[in-house]
Amino acid sequence: MTVRKTVLPSGLRIVTEEIPGVRSAAYGIWVNIGSRDESTKVAGASHFLEHLLFKGTKTRSALDISSSIEAVGGEMNAFTSKEYTCFYARVIDNDLPLAIDVISDLVTSSVARPEDVDAERKVVLEEISMRDDDPSDLVHELFAETFYGDTTLGRPILGTTQSIKSLTRNSIFNYYKKRYLPQDIVIAVAGNLKHQKVVDQVIKAMSRDGFLDHPKSDYNLRANTLVRKNSKKNIGILNRKTEQAHLFLGMPGVARDDKRRFTMGVLSAALGGGMSSRLFQEIREKRGLAYSVYSYAQQFAGSGFIGFYAGCNPTKAPEVISIMRDVLHDVAQNGLTHEELSRAQGAVSGALVLSQEDTGSRMSRIGKSELVYGEIMSFDQILKEVSEVNSAGIRALADEILHAAPTLAVVGPFSKRSVFDRVMK
């Protein structure tokens, strides 16, 4: 398997991974624009635009776009995060030229008709309502808002009902034209392919409407960005009549360019990455207080956090938080056992390898790596980094971050924060 990269004069990057022996290929366009790049006036525009680009181009209707891929048994979709947006399709290898043409068309040549903006506005508002009806999802948004405050990282990716209603066709279209530039785009392709042939096809497809003629500038979207916890609040509560209390406890972590991100990944896995993790054992296995217990670490440019989730009976919420804090304090003081460290390293390494068994996952890995880090580490390099995480590194990182004042987000039947004040001191 071979990873190759070509950079065009416009700054557009094309990365491919040739995987002999498979009969599929995945094509993705990764745009270095997400919700953290929005002003308050266009909050939610990145995600709205992700929807809108599928509504039609100068040569294809929305039905043309969807039916062309589905007619060959392929699949396509898109997603938006805090820092990037991705449009992708996965097809059999013979249909890769079609996928390249269709996905490139909607990214370079959207028309964003006013009637499409109005129609898709309703869809996005329904998506916001769907998220608000899912407390296990909503608690993560509440944590970001509580932790980062009124900053671009603290605002929801979907925007708010008010901001989506106020977005106009002109504001969205101008955002599209100003932000979707070749130098901020990575094309990622994985599967049964030949690099140069793909490059030629991409150049042809992405040249529509003079898209590749944009001059490359020295503008660096998030150069030297540093975002710290930006809220005086340490508890955020959303009062909902739910059967469970949904809890998310977090604290500052490491930024995406921090070399300790591999150590953070192992630490997170040991604390809440599976059934053998410390929090799962203490909260679910030993005490039966929750069904779902997990942790994850999130890294951004200039910031990051690690957080711990549990869903439990509302009357048990303070007890669950107290157990979380006791576990984190113990690991901060004493580190992990040799067995925990070994298990966590195996879990991280194994999950990485098993997650890369299809062309879509391979495409995502090389596309995100090139966009976020500017380099694509080989599996051997990543596995080596994970294997070199040691007890001293875990202890030092845990001592630094797990002693920090935590932030708590709670969605459940609570009208006052006083029930959590004691366990958060």
N, C-alpha and C positions, 0 to 999 in steps of 0.2 A: 504494500500500500504506500503510495507516494503522494506527499503534499507539495504543491507547487503554487507560486504566487507571481502575478503580473500586475504592475502598476502602470496605469495609463497616464498620459500627460495631464489630463484633467484632475488627477488625483484619485480616480476610481480604482479600487483594489479588487482584483479577482483572485480568489484562492480556490483551489480544487484538491480533492483527494480521490485518486484513482483506486478503485477497489475491484480488482479482477475477480471474476467468478460470480458476481451478483447480477441480477437482471433488472435492477431498479436504479433510479437516480433521483436526487433531491436538489432542488434549486432554491436558493434563498437570497433575498435582498435585505441587507441589514443597514438601517439608517440610524446614524448617531444622533437621534433626536428622541427625547422622551418627555414625560410630564415635568421633570425638574427644569426643563429649558423654556417653560412657558411663563409669561407674565400673568398677573391676575386677570387681565382683560381677556386673555385667551385660554384660561384654565380649562383643561380637558381637550384642547385642540388636537394634540398629538393622537389621542385615542379616537376622537371623532374623525380625524383624517384617515386613520387606518380603515375605518368603516367606509368612508366616503369614496376612497379610491376604487373600491370594487363596484361602484355604481355605474361606471361607464367611462370610456375614452373617446377620442375622436373617431375611432374606427370600430369600436366594440361597445355593445350595450351590456348591462349587468348580466343579462341572460347569456349573451355570447361568451362572456368571461367565464361564468360558472360551467356552462354546458360544454365548452371546449375541453376543459380538463376532465370533467366527469364522464364525457363520452369515450374517453380512453381508459377509464377505470382509475384515474388518478385522484388525488386529494390535494386541496389547497386551503390555506387559511392565513391568518396574520395575528400578531399580538403586539401589545405596547407595554413597556415597562417604564420605570422612572427615568432611564437613560437611553433607551433605544427602542426602535420599532422594527419588526421583521415581517416580511411577506414571503411566503414560501409555497412550493408545490412539490409533490412527490409522484413520480410516474415510472412506467417501465422505461428502460434505457432508450429504446427506439423513439420514444416520445419526448425526450429531453429537449430537442429544439422547439417543440410546441410550448413546453413549460417556460423556457427562456423567453420566448416571444410574448406570451400572454402576461406573465408576471412583470416583465420589463415594461410592457405597454401601460399597465395600470399605474406603475410608479412614475413613468416619465410623461404620460400624456392624459392624465385625468382632466375632465372638463368641469367637474363639480357644478352641475346645473343647479340653479336655485331650488327647483322642485325636488331634486335629490337630497339637497341639504335639509329641507323641511321634512322629508320622509324619514331620513336617517336620524334626524334629531329625536323623533319619537322612539326609534329603536334604542338609541343610547339612553334615553330616559327610562325605558323599560329595563335596560341592563343595570342601571343604578338602582332601580326598585328591586330587582332580583338580588343584587348584592346586599341591599339593606334588609332583605328577608332572610338572609343567611348569617346568623350571629357568629358562626365559627369562622366566617370570612371577614365579617365586619370588624371583628376585634383587632385584626391586623392593621386595618386602616385607622382605627382609633388609637392604636399604639403609635403609629407614625405621626399622627396629629399631636398626640400628647408629648412625644419624645422630641420631635423637631419643631413643634410650634408652627406658627404661620410663616413657613418657609417653603421653598419649592419641593423639598424632600418630605415635608409634612403634609402637603396637599394630596388629595386622592388622584390617582391616575385617570379615573373616569371623569374627573371634574365634579361639579355639584349641579343639582337641578337648576339652580339660578344661573350658573355660568353657562351651561349648555343651552338654556333657553335664550341667553343673550348673544350667543355667537351668531354672526352674520355670515352670509356666503362670501363676502369680500374679505372678512377677517380670516376665515379659514383658508381661502384660496391664496391670499397674500402670505400666510404662514407657510403654506405648501411651497410656493415659488421661492421664498427666501431661505427655507431650511432644507429642502431636499436638493442638495448639491452633490456633485460627483465626489468631491474630496471628503464628504462625510458619509460615504456609502461603501460598503463592502459587499461584493457578490461572492457567495459561497456555494460550491457545487460538490456533491459527493456521489460516487457510484461508478458504474461501468462507463467510463468516459476517457477522452483524450484531452489533455489540458489545452493545447493550442487550438484544437477544433472548438472547444468551449469558448475560449477567448474570442475567437473570430465571430462566433454566434452572438456572444454578449455585446461586442462592439456594435454589431449591426442592429441588434434589438434596442440597445440603450442610446442609439444615436438619433432617435426620433425627436423631432422638433428642436434639433440643435442642442439636446440635453448635454452632450459631452463637450460642447463648445464653451461651457462656463469656464472662465479663467480661474486657475487655482490661486487662492489667496493664502496669506500667512495666518489667517484667523484660526485660533485654537479655541474650540468651543468651551472647554472647562479647564483651561490652563491654570494651574496653581489654586484650584478650588479647594477650600477647606470649610467644611460644615461640621460644627459641633452640635451637641445637644443645645437646643435654642428655646427652651421652655422652662419656666419656673415650676410648672406643675410636675408632680411625680405620680399622680393618680388620675386617670381618666375613666369616667363611668358613663355608660349609656344604659339608661333604665329601660329594660325590655321585659315583657312577661314571658320569659322563656323557661323551659323545664330545667335547663342547665345554666350554670354560670360559666361563661367562656372567659378564660384568664390568659393574659399574655404578659409575662414579666421579662423585661429586657434591660440591657445596659450598653454603653458604648463599646464598640468592637474595633476592628481594624479596617482601614481603607483598602480599596481593591489593588493598589500597587504596593501594599505592605508585604514584605517577604514572609511575614508570619501568618499569611492567610492559610497556608497548609497546616500549620500548627493549630490555627483556629478551627479548621475543618475537622481535625482529629478530636479536639477538645469538645466540639459540639456533638460529634457522633458518640463520644463516651458519655456525655451528660444526657442526651435525649435522642440518640439516633436509631434506636431499635429496642427490641424487647429485653435485651440484656443490658441496656444503658442504665445508669445510676438512677435517674428520675423515674423511668418506667418501673424499675424494680421497687423503688421506695413508695411511689404513689399508687400504682396499680397492683403489682404483684403482692406486696406485703400488706397493703391496707385496703385495697379494693375501692379506692376513692374516685377513680376516673376510668373511663374507657379509652379515651384518646389522650396520649401524652407524647410530646415530641419537642425537639429544639431545632433551630437553624441559625446560621450566621449569614448576614447580608452585607455585601461590600459595594460601596459606591465610590466615585471619584471624590476623594477628600473626606470620606466618612464611612461609617459602618456601625453595625450593632449585632449583638447576639441575643436571642430571645427564646423563651420557654413557654409552651402552650399546654393547657389542660382544660378539659371540660368536665364539670362535676356538679353534684347537687349544690344548689345555692347555699344551703346551711353549712356545707363543708368547705366553702371557698377560702375562708381565712386559714383553715387548717392546711389546705393544699399549698397555699402561698407560703405558709410558715415552713412546710417541709421543703419546698423549693429553695427557700433562702438558707435553710440549714445545710442542704446538700451543696449549694454553691459556696457557702462559707467553708465547709469542710474541704472541698476541692481547692479553694483558694489558699487554705492554710497548709494542706498536706499533699496536694497534687493527686494524681491518679495512681492506682496500683499498677504493677507490671502487667497483670492480666488484663486490666481495663485498657491500658495503652495498646497492648497487642491486638485486642479485639477491635478496638476503634480503628487502628491502622488497617486491619484486614477488611473491615466494613467499608471504609472509604475507598480503598483500592479495588475491592471487588465490585462495589456499586459503580465505580467509574468504568471498569471493563465491561460489565454486564449491560450498562446503559448505552454502549456503543455498538450494539449488534445489528443496527439497521442504518440505512443510508441517511434517513432524516436526522437521526441523532448525530451522525458523523458530520453532516452539513452544519448543524447547529454548533457543534464544538469548534470547528475551524472558523466559522463566521463570527461567533461571539468572541473567540480568542483574538482574532485579528482586529476586530473593532474595539474591544475593551483594553487589550494588553499590547496590541501592535506586534504580537508575535504568536506563533502557534507551537506550543511545547509538544513534544512527542509523548506517547504513552509512557515510554521508558523514563523520560525526564520527570514526568508527573509522579509516577510510581516511586521513583528514587527520592523525590522531595518528601513524599508521604512516609516512606520507610525511614528517612533520616530524622523525623520528628522524635524527640527524646523526652525523657521525664523532666529534665532540667528546663527545657523550652516550654513544656506544658505548665510546669510549676510557675515559671516567671510570668507567662501570659495570664494564667489564671489569677495569680496574685495581683496583677495590674488591673484586669477588667472585672473580675468577680467581686472585688471589694468596693467597686464604684457604687454610688447611690443608684438603686434601680428605679425604673419607671414601670408602672403597672397600668394595664388597660383591662377593663372589665365590661362585658356585655351581659346583662342579666337583670333579675328583679331586685334592683337596689336603687333606692332614691337618695341615699346619702353615702358619702365616702367614709364616714366615721367607723363603719364596721371594718374597714381595712387599715385605718390609721395605725393601730397597734402593731400589726404584722409588718408594716412598711417602715417602722422606725429603725 
